[in-house]
């Protein structure tokens, strides 16, 4: 069996698994975002790749009769990163790379912080830019959005429901236009 070669400054900690006494093997993760299964010591361990769910590395274990899906980034953060408070329930990848599970790339975040972080993701920005320049399949165009924004700014205006029906869009789309989440690049001249 091959010995696990540690990376520079790599530290291993046992995974916290419910009912782990029912498992045949032990599992450990490192601050470098790697995971292994082993019998007696980490040195005799086998490096695991896990599976991928929506870009995240997931380790599936089966203690007793139930499967547990452990998201590697969350497990690394639990063991190596101090959680600031109870409201910090989410773990974000600072570099937006869901495969980079090094403890130094992970940070606990509140829901609001996580959502803000996602909005700044290069993939999200590229998607928004692509959508902004899209011409096919749109119910709205710049002219219609300007009309909508005028209606939204008019005192004694129509209700949101009436405006949405007039332009054959959802009220949610209308609220997104109003808040600037969608079509923020369109301004009234």
Secondary structure, DSSP 8 states (H G I E B T S, - for coil): -------TT--EEE---TTGGG-SSEEEEETTS-EEEESS-GGG-EEE--EEETTEEEEEE-STT--EEEEHHHHHHHHHS----TT--EEEETTS-TT---GGGEEEE-HHHHHHHHHT-HHHHHHHHHHHT--TT-S--HHHHHHHHHHHHSTT---HHHHHHHHT--HHHHHHHHHTSSSTT----
